[in-house]
Amino acid sequence: MSVRILALVGSLRAGSHNRQLAEAAVKLAPEGSEIALYEGLSEIPFYNEDIDVEGGVPAAAARLREAAAGADALLLFTPEYNGTMPAVLKNAIDWLSRPFGAGAIGGKPVVVIGTAFGQYGGVWAHDEARKAVGIAGGKVIEDVKLSIPGSVTRFAEVHPADDDEVAAQLTEVLTRLGGHAGEQAAA
């Protein structure tokens, strides 16, 4: 049985280093794990209870919920915008948190990682994302972290998959998340 991990990237920029990090995760997925990089976060309208009604859920939001429901775990990649996570990632978490108490990520293992230009690699954004996804019902794996500083210079000429240190750290994250997801699925 393969563990299915859904990857959400909090940056919409085509050349995003977090997207590159997610691409590296897909490439480095350990045996027994399959990582699906979700496309389409930019198409999801801002969360609004008035449109989150039976028969009225926007198709883009329904697709996100379906993808998350079909995953064994989630892996969130986020840069840091003004000391917190980007709105696109928060919006995805909001849609996945509903219906209250029965959201698509309820009880699923979730790990938040990423890279940012600053010297701490986006730690504040990662902490905020962990907080939001935990409140939304995800089972945040608090001891699995990766915050890579200096993204603009570190990845200026090398893709994260080709950075040996990052590839090793990312492989460790993926192995540990896969282990948590496998335990969850077996329970």
Rosetta blueprint (number, residue, H / E / L):
1 M L
2 S L
3 V E
4 R E
5 I E
6 L E
7 A E
8 L E
9 V E
10 G L
11 S L
12 L L
13 R L
14 A L
15 G L
16 S L
17 H H
18 N H
19 R H
20 Q H
21 L H
22 A H
23 E H
24 A H
25 A H
26 V H
27 K H
28 L H
29 A L
30 P L
31 E L
32 G L
33 S E
34 E E
35 I E
36 A E
37 L E
38 Y L
39 E L
40 G L
41 L H
42 S H
43 E H
44 I L
45 P L
46 F L
47 Y L
48 N L
49 E L
50 D L
51 I L
52 D L
53 V L
54 E L
55 G L
56 G L
57 V L
58 P L
59 A H
60 A H
61 A H
62 A H
63 R H
64 L H
65 R H
66 E H
67 A H
68 A H
69 A H
70 G L
71 A L
72 D L
73 A E
74 L E
75 L E
76 L E
77 F E
78 T L
79 P L
80 E L
81 Y E
82 N L
83 G L
84 T E
85 M L
86 P L
87 A H
88 V H
89 L H
90 K H
91 N H
92 A H
93 I H
94 D H
95 W H
96 L H
97 S L
98 R L
99 P L
100 F L
101 G L
102 A L
103 G L
104 A L
105 I L
106 G L
107 G L
108 K L
109 P E
110 V E
111 V E
112 V E
113 I E
114 G E
115 T E
116 A L
117 F L
118 G L
119 Q L
120 Y L
121 G L
122 G L
123 V H
124 W H
125 A H
126 H H
127 D H
128 E H
129 A H
130 R H
131 K H
132 A H
133 V H
134 G H
135 I H
136 A L
137 G L
138 G L
139 K E
140 V E
141 I L
142 E L
143 D L
144 V L
145 K L
146 L E
147 S E
148 I E
149 P L
150 G L
151 S H
152 V H
153 T H
154 R H
155 F L
156 A L
157 E L
158 V L
159 H L
160 P H
161 A H
162 D H
163 D L
164 D H
165 E H
166 V H
167 A H
168 A H
169 Q H
170 L H
171 T H
172 E H
173 V H
174 L H
175 T H
176 R H
177 L H
178 G H
179 G H
180 H H
181 A H
182 G H
183 E H
184 Q H
185 A H
186 A H
187 A L
